[in-house]
């Protein structure tokens, strides 16, 4: 699931529990007005955008083995090529934030999904690693642009409805990813990568045309909220900056503790996203290369992981209330670590699939709970710091796995995901110690 998406979803969930505002309205005034339907046209359209974003990313992921074979890439070379996706996203996100402020997040969302839908067509037509890397930069740019603009538009919709509906958008992303992986698995044996991704891109364009019409129809009403929503997509101008500045004197005495807490939470997010990035890029290759599963079954391996993560996120609020964030995060890290050891070190396809399910369940709530806690402790700057560290895990995971796979083997390389899960469990205990959280 993309990093920025998860940050926004759980910041909204955290606000719903702790009382801060939704879209600039205090909790006391956030009761539904009844004048607007909870499922407005803008909300439905934006949910469709989140779903197609997840679908297109999953459609690409399940075809990585085919494209790797086409460009004759080693594990390390493929890892560098996959790093280009993150590089394109990182380079694009700040620019898209400024474009959302200037032109509005909704038209930028439509343009970003057009770019993503077109760029997903290109990888199967590349025949060298450098050209693959070049088109993956473009794909990453579309993916990063979509995530920033969609989340900015989602903040607007939350403010308009005065309801904490942000999690529903990200559930759409997860379900879209699950559907993309499942469809990719069904088509793997009978349809080439070129045709599969071409059909996926066409679907993306059709959804963009239909949902974009509905989303832009309400653009005039959203204009007044566009600037703050888009600014919220970038750390420097988050919606709560004024409130955070007003509260700064009260926190000044605890600035050192707050910085340490946010740093530890950011490292927790890094451990989680390291596992997410590694599984997204290497799960199917592990099944095909090491466990000798068919291409279709390998694609369903990623689908099993995605389904588990979706289920874990849907149950995250319920589990957090009943277990508490500290226990849920610690249990999640240990579950992910155990699942990855099973998936990496056993030669049985059913056991590997079961391991991926455990990894998905374990990682599901680690990152969002860490980002939510960072926001509570340090405000928007805390979210920015923890998110930056978290995204670093997405950046370093795939190439690290690639280099270790060439130096030792892919199963051994994947055990670093288990180590990251254990590290996240330890950090989650530290960040919830009373001494570190004392007011």
C-alpha positions as CSV (number, residue, x, y, z in Angstrom):
1,X,0.0,0.0,0.0
2,X,1.7,3.6,-0.9
3,X,3.3,5.4,2.0
4,X,1.5,8.7,1.8
5,X,-1.9,7.0,1.5
6,X,-1.3,5.1,4.8
7,X,-0.2,8.3,6.5
8,X,-3.3,10.2,5.6
9,X,-5.6,7.3,6.5
10,X,-4.3,6.9,10.0
11,X,-3.9,10.5,10.7
12,X,-7.7,10.8,10.1
13,X,-8.3,7.7,12.2
14,X,-6.2,9.1,15.0
15,X,-8.1,12.3,14.9
16,X,-11.4,10.5,15.1
17,X,-10.3,8.8,18.4
18,X,-8.4,11.7,20.1
19,X,-10.6,14.6,19.2
20,X,-8.7,16.8,16.7
21,X,-10.4,18.2,13.7
22,X,-11.4,16.7,10.4
23,X,-10.6,19.0,7.5
24,X,-10.3,22.0,9.7
25,X,-13.5,21.6,11.7
26,X,-13.3,20.9,15.4
27,X,-14.6,17.6,16.6
28,X,-17.4,19.4,18.4
29,X,-18.7,20.8,15.0
30,X,-17.9,17.8,12.9
31,X,-21.2,16.1,13.3
32,X,-22.9,15.2,10.0
33,X,-25.1,18.0,8.8
34,X,-27.4,15.8,6.9
35,X,-27.4,18.2,4.0
36,X,-24.9,16.1,2.0
37,X,-25.0,12.4,1.5
38,X,-22.1,10.4,3.2
39,X,-21.5,8.9,-0.3
40,X,-21.3,12.0,-2.4
41,X,-20.3,11.9,-6.1
42,X,-16.9,13.2,-5.2
43,X,-16.3,10.6,-2.6
44,X,-17.4,7.7,-4.9
45,X,-15.2,9.1,-7.7
46,X,-12.2,9.5,-5.5
47,X,-12.6,6.0,-4.0
48,X,-12.6,4.7,-7.6
49,X,-9.3,6.6,-8.2
50,X,-7.7,5.0,-5.1
51,X,-8.9,1.6,-6.3
52,X,-7.5,1.9,-9.8
53,X,-4.2,3.2,-8.4
54,X,-3.8,0.0,-6.3
55,X,-5.0,-2.1,-9.3
56,X,-2.3,-0.6,-11.7
57,X,0.5,-1.0,-9.2
58,X,-0.4,-4.7,-8.5
59,X,-0.8,-5.4,-12.2
60,X,2.8,-4.2,-12.6
61,X,4.1,-6.1,-9.6
62,X,2.8,-9.5,-10.7
63,X,4.5,-9.1,-14.1
64,X,8.0,-8.4,-12.7
65,X,9.3,-11.9,-13.3
66,X,8.3,-11.8,-17.0
67,X,9.9,-8.4,-17.5
68,X,13.0,-9.4,-15.6
69,X,13.5,-12.3,-18.0
70,X,12.9,-10.1,-21.0
71,X,15.7,-7.7,-20.0
72,X,18.0,-10.5,-18.7
73,X,18.6,-8.7,-15.4
74,X,20.5,-10.1,-12.5
75,X,18.9,-9.7,-9.0
76,X,21.1,-6.7,-8.3
77,X,20.4,-5.1,-11.7
78,X,16.7,-5.6,-11.2
79,X,16.9,-4.1,-7.7
80,X,18.5,-0.9,-9.2
81,X,15.8,-0.8,-11.9
82,X,13.1,-1.1,-9.3
83,X,14.7,1.6,-7.3
84,X,13.8,3.9,-10.2
85,X,10.1,3.7,-9.3
86,X,10.8,5.2,-5.9
87,X,13.2,7.7,-7.4
88,X,10.5,9.0,-9.8
89,X,8.0,9.2,-7.0
90,X,10.3,11.1,-4.6
91,X,11.3,13.6,-7.3
92,X,7.7,14.2,-8.3
93,X,5.9,14.5,-4.9
94,X,7.1,18.1,-4.0
95,X,6.3,19.4,-7.4
96,X,2.8,17.9,-7.3
97,X,2.2,19.4,-4.0
98,X,2.8,22.9,-5.5
99,X,0.7,22.1,-8.5
100,X,-2.2,21.1,-6.2
101,X,-1.9,24.5,-4.5
102,X,-1.9,26.4,-7.8
103,X,-4.5,24.4,-9.8
104,X,-6.4,22.4,-7.3
105,X,-6.0,18.8,-6.2
106,X,-8.8,17.4,-8.3
107,X,-7.6,18.3,-11.8
108,X,-4.1,17.2,-10.8
109,X,-5.5,13.9,-9.6
110,X,-7.1,13.3,-13.0
111,X,-3.9,14.3,-14.8
112,X,-1.8,12.0,-12.5
113,X,-4.0,9.0,-13.1
114,X,-3.7,9.5,-16.9
115,X,0.1,9.6,-16.6
116,X,0.1,6.4,-14.4
117,X,-2.3,4.6,-16.8
118,X,-0.2,5.4,-19.8
119,X,3.2,4.7,-18.2
120,X,2.2,1.2,-17.0
121,X,2.1,0.2,-20.7
122,X,5.8,0.8,-21.2
123,X,7.9,-1.7,-19.2
124,X,7.0,-4.8,-21.3
125,X,8.4,-3.1,-24.4
126,X,11.9,-2.5,-22.9
127,X,14.7,-4.9,-23.7
128,X,17.6,-3.5,-21.6
129,X,18.0,-2.7,-17.9
130,X,18.8,1.0,-18.5
131,X,15.7,1.5,-20.7
132,X,13.6,-0.3,-18.1
133,X,14.9,1.9,-15.4
134,X,14.1,5.0,-17.5
135,X,10.4,4.0,-18.0
136,X,10.1,3.0,-14.3
137,X,11.1,6.6,-13.4
138,X,8.1,7.7,-15.4
139,X,5.9,5.1,-13.8
140,X,7.1,6.2,-10.4
141,X,6.4,9.8,-11.2
142,X,2.8,8.9,-12.1
143,X,2.5,6.8,-9.0
144,X,3.9,9.5,-6.7
145,X,1.8,12.2,-8.3
146,X,-1.4,10.2,-7.9
147,X,-0.7,9.6,-4.3
148,X,-0.1,13.2,-3.4
149,X,-3.0,14.6,-5.4
150,X,-5.5,11.9,-4.3
151,X,-4.7,12.4,-0.7
152,X,-5.1,16.2,-1.1
153,X,-8.5,15.7,-2.7
154,X,-9.5,13.2,0.0
155,X,-8.8,15.8,2.7
156,X,-11.2,18.2,0.9
157,X,-13.9,15.5,0.8
158,X,-13.4,14.8,4.5
159,X,-13.8,18.5,5.2
160,X,-16.9,18.8,3.0
161,X,-18.7,15.8,4.6
162,X,-17.5,16.6,8.1
163,X,-17.1,12.8,8.6
164,X,-13.9,10.8,9.3
165,X,-14.1,8.9,6.0
166,X,-10.4,8.9,5.0
167,X,-10.0,5.2,5.9
168,X,-12.6,4.2,3.3
169,X,-10.4,5.7,0.5
170,X,-7.4,3.6,1.5
171,X,-9.5,0.5,1.8
172,X,-10.3,1.1,-1.8
173,X,-6.6,1.2,-2.6
174,X,-6.0,-2.1,-0.8
175,X,-9.0,-3.8,-2.5
176,X,-7.8,-2.5,-5.9
177,X,-4.4,-4.0,-5.3
178,X,-5.9,-7.3,-4.3
179,X,-8.1,-7.4,-7.4
180,X,-5.1,-6.4,-9.6
181,X,-3.0,-9.2,-8.2
182,X,-5.8,-11.8,-8.6
183,X,-6.6,-10.8,-12.2
184,X,-2.8,-10.8,-13.0
185,X,-2.6,-14.3,-11.7
186,X,-5.5,-15.5,-13.8
187,X,-4.0,-13.9,-16.9
188,X,-0.4,-14.9,-16.3
189,X,-0.5,-18.2,-18.1
190,X,-2.6,-17.1,-21.1
191,X,-1.8,-13.4,-21.7
192,X,1.6,-11.8,-22.3
193,X,2.8,-9.1,-20.1
194,X,2.4,-6.5,-22.9
195,X,-1.3,-7.3,-23.4
196,X,-2.0,-7.6,-19.6
197,X,-0.5,-4.2,-18.8
198,X,-2.1,-2.7,-21.9
199,X,-5.5,-3.8,-20.7
200,X,-4.8,-2.6,-17.2
201,X,-3.8,0.8,-18.6
202,X,-6.9,1.0,-20.7
203,X,-9.0,0.2,-17.6
204,X,-7.2,3.0,-15.8
205,X,-8.0,5.5,-18.6
206,X,-11.7,4.4,-18.6
207,X,-12.0,4.8,-14.9
208,X,-10.2,8.1,-15.0
209,X,-12.6,9.4,-17.6
210,X,-15.7,8.4,-15.7
211,X,-14.6,9.2,-12.2
212,X,-12.8,12.4,-13.3
213,X,-16.0,13.8,-14.8
214,X,-17.7,13.4,-11.4
215,X,-14.8,14.7,-9.5
216,X,-14.3,17.8,-11.6
217,X,-18.0,18.6,-11.6
218,X,-17.7,19.7,-7.9
219,X,-14.4,21.5,-8.5
220,X,-15.9,25.0,-7.9
221,X,-17.3,24.0,-4.5
222,X,-13.9,22.5,-3.6
223,X,-11.8,25.5,-4.7
224,X,-11.9,27.2,-1.3
225,X,-10.4,24.1,0.4
226,X,-7.9,23.1,-2.3
227,X,-4.9,25.1,-1.0
228,X,-4.9,23.7,2.5
229,X,-5.7,20.2,1.3
230,X,-2.8,20.2,-1.1
231,X,-0.5,21.8,1.4
232,X,-1.3,18.9,3.7
233,X,0.3,16.6,1.2
234,X,3.7,18.2,1.9
235,X,5.2,18.3,5.4
236,X,6.0,22.0,5.2
237,X,2.4,23.2,5.1
238,X,0.3,20.6,6.9
239,X,-3.3,21.6,7.9
240,X,-2.5,21.5,11.6
241,X,0.6,23.8,11.3
242,X,-1.2,26.8,13.0
243,X,-2.4,24.6,15.9
244,X,1.0,23.0,16.2
245,X,2.7,26.4,16.4
246,X,0.2,27.6,19.0
247,X,0.9,24.6,21.2
248,X,4.7,24.9,20.7
249,X,5.4,26.7,24.0
250,X,3.7,23.9,26.0
251,X,5.9,21.4,24.3
252,X,9.1,23.3,24.4
253,X,10.2,21.7,27.7
254,X,9.8,18.3,26.2
255,X,11.3,19.0,22.8
256,X,14.2,16.6,23.3
257,X,11.9,13.7,24.4
258,X,9.5,14.5,21.5
259,X,12.3,14.4,18.9
260,X,13.6,11.1,20.3
261,X,10.0,9.6,20.3
262,X,9.4,10.7,16.7
263,X,12.8,9.3,15.6
264,X,12.0,5.9,17.1
265,X,8.5,5.9,15.6
266,X,10.1,6.8,12.2
267,X,12.4,3.8,12.6
268,X,9.4,1.6,13.4
269,X,7.8,2.9,10.1
270,X,11.1,2.2,8.3
271,X,11.1,-1.4,9.5
272,X,7.5,-1.9,8.3
273,X,8.0,-0.3,4.9
274,X,11.2,-2.2,4.3
275,X,9.1,-5.3,4.5
276,X,6.3,-4.0,2.4
277,X,8.6,-2.8,-0.4
278,X,10.6,-6.0,-0.3
279,X,7.5,-8.2,-0.5
280,X,5.9,-6.2,-3.3
281,X,9.0,-6.5,-5.5
282,X,10.4,-9.9,-4.6
283,X,7.5,-12.2,-3.5
284,X,6.6,-13.4,-6.9
285,X,10.3,-14.0,-7.9
286,X,10.9,-16.0,-4.7
287,X,7.9,-18.3,-5.6
288,X,9.0,-18.7,-9.2
289,X,12.8,-19.0,-8.8
290,X,13.2,-20.6,-5.4
291,X,10.0,-22.6,-4.8
292,X,9.4,-23.4,-8.5
293,X,5.8,-22.3,-8.5
294,X,4.0,-21.5,-11.7
295,X,3.6,-17.9,-12.8
296,X,-0.1,-17.9,-12.0
297,X,0.5,-19.4,-8.5
298,X,3.3,-16.9,-7.9
299,X,1.0,-14.0,-8.7
300,X,-1.5,-15.4,-6.2
301,X,1.3,-15.3,-3.6
302,X,1.3,-11.5,-3.8
303,X,-2.5,-11.6,-3.8
304,X,-2.5,-13.6,-0.6
305,X,-0.2,-11.1,1.0
306,X,-2.3,-8.2,-0.2
307,X,-5.6,-9.8,1.0
308,X,-4.1,-10.4,4.4
309,X,-2.9,-6.8,4.7
310,X,-6.3,-5.5,3.5
311,X,-8.0,-7.6,6.2
312,X,-5.6,-6.4,8.8
313,X,-6.2,-2.8,8.0
314,X,-10.0,-3.2,8.0
315,X,-9.7,-4.7,11.5
316,X,-7.0,-2.3,12.7
317,X,-9.2,0.2,14.6
318,X,-11.1,-2.6,16.4
319,X,-7.8,-4.4,17.3
320,X,-6.2,-1.2,18.5
321,X,-9.1,-0.4,20.8
322,X,-9.1,-3.9,22.3
323,X,-5.4,-4.6,22.5
324,X,-4.0,-1.1,22.6
325,X,-1.5,0.3,20.1
326,X,1.6,-1.0,21.9
327,X,0.5,-4.6,22.0
328,X,-0.9,-4.5,18.5
329,X,2.3,-3.1,17.1
330,X,4.6,-5.6,19.0
331,X,2.4,-8.5,18.0
332,X,2.4,-7.3,14.4
333,X,6.2,-7.1,14.2
334,X,6.6,-10.6,15.7
335,X,3.9,-12.0,13.5
336,X,5.5,-10.5,10.4
337,X,9.0,-11.8,11.4
338,X,7.7,-15.3,12.0
339,X,5.8,-15.4,8.7
340,X,8.8,-14.2,6.7
341,X,11.0,-16.9,8.2
342,X,8.5,-19.5,7.2
343,X,8.1,-18.0,3.7
344,X,11.8,-17.6,3.1
345,X,13.2,-20.9,4.4
346,X,10.6,-23.5,3.6
347,X,10.4,-25.2,0.1
348,X,6.7,-25.9,0.2
349,X,4.4,-23.6,-1.8
350,X,1.5,-23.8,0.7
351,X,3.8,-22.9,3.5
352,X,5.3,-20.0,1.6
353,X,1.8,-18.7,0.9
354,X,0.9,-19.1,4.6
355,X,4.0,-17.2,5.5
356,X,3.1,-14.3,3.2
357,X,-0.3,-14.2,4.8
358,X,1.3,-13.8,8.2
359,X,3.6,-11.1,6.9
360,X,0.6,-9.2,5.5
361,X,-1.3,-9.5,8.8
362,X,1.7,-8.5,10.8
363,X,2.7,-5.4,8.8
364,X,-0.8,-4.2,8.2
365,X,-1.0,-1.8,11.1
366,X,2.6,-1.1,12.1
367,X,3.2,1.8,9.7
368,X,-0.1,3.6,10.2
369,X,0.0,3.4,14.0
370,X,3.6,4.7,14.1
371,X,2.7,7.6,11.9
372,X,-0.5,8.4,13.9
373,X,1.5,8.4,17.2
374,X,4.2,10.6,15.6
375,X,1.5,13.1,14.7
376,X,0.1,13.1,18.3
377,X,3.6,13.7,19.7
378,X,5.1,16.2,17.3
379,X,2.2,17.5,15.2
380,X,2.7,17.9,11.4
381,X,6.5,18.1,11.8
382,X,6.4,14.8,13.6
383,X,4.4,13.2,10.8
384,X,6.8,14.6,8.2
385,X,9.9,13.2,10.0
386,X,8.5,9.8,10.6
387,X,7.1,9.6,7.1
388,X,10.4,10.5,5.6
389,X,12.2,7.8,7.5
390,X,9.4,5.4,6.6
391,X,9.6,6.0,2.9
392,X,13.4,5.4,3.2
393,X,12.4,1.8,4.0
394,X,10.5,1.6,0.7
395,X,13.6,3.0,-1.1
396,X,16.2,0.7,0.4
397,X,14.3,-2.5,0.6
398,X,14.2,-3.7,-3.0
399,X,17.9,-2.9,-3.9
400,X,19.2,-4.3,-0.6
401,X,17.3,-7.6,-1.2
402,X,18.7,-7.7,-4.7
403,X,22.3,-7.2,-3.7
404,X,22.0,-9.7,-0.9
405,X,20.4,-12.2,-3.2
406,X,23.3,-12.0,-5.6
407,X,25.8,-12.3,-2.7
408,X,24.1,-15.2,-1.0
409,X,20.6,-16.2,-2.1
410,X,17.1,-14.7,-2.4
411,X,15.8,-16.7,0.6
412,X,18.6,-15.6,2.8
413,X,18.1,-12.0,1.7
414,X,14.4,-12.2,2.5
415,X,15.2,-13.1,6.1
416,X,16.2,-9.5,6.6
417,X,12.5,-8.7,6.4
418,X,12.0,-11.0,9.4
419,X,14.8,-9.1,11.2
420,X,13.0,-5.8,10.4
421,X,9.8,-7.2,11.8
422,X,11.5,-8.1,15.1
423,X,13.1,-4.7,15.2
424,X,9.7,-3.0,14.7
425,X,8.4,-5.1,17.7
426,X,11.2,-4.0,19.9
427,X,10.9,-0.3,18.9
428,X,7.1,-0.4,19.4
429,X,7.7,-1.4,23.1
430,X,10.2,1.4,23.5
431,X,8.0,4.1,22.0
432,X,5.2,3.3,24.4
433,X,7.3,3.3,27.6
434,X,5.8,5.7,30.2
435,X,9.1,7.6,30.6
436,X,9.2,8.5,27.0
437,X,5.6,9.5,26.8
438,X,5.4,11.4,30.1
439,X,3.8,14.8,29.7
